[in-house]
């Protein structure tokens, strides 16, 4: 016998709060944070009221960065994710808007990039670190 569904109990469509409605790849931070934690790392939000120079880059596994990007001649604002990885004591920016990864010359250049993201692009910085190094994230 067929089963009938009481239509009064069905909720109207509600967008998924963890992904972009337009499929643009702007994942919710909770999804990214959970994926990173499942790999055995911790995610620490950087408080943008602090000076970026307090970050101890020597213990950072990587950095997730989310910032506002203007598209269509500045008419539309979108959020964009990129990351910086510490690879053999070199910091490398992986950004899908660039043709290839960018290697920072030194820590000063990394901090300058952080400052630019925070001040000019309404960005957020999330520090990825191994759990046993959590207490050493800041100088």
Beta strands, then each sheet from edge to edge (+ up, - down):
strand 1: 41-45
strand 2: 62-71
strand 3: 76-87
strand 4: 90-94
strand 5: 102-103
strand 6: 124-130
sheet 1: 1+ 6- 2+ 3- 4+ 5-
end
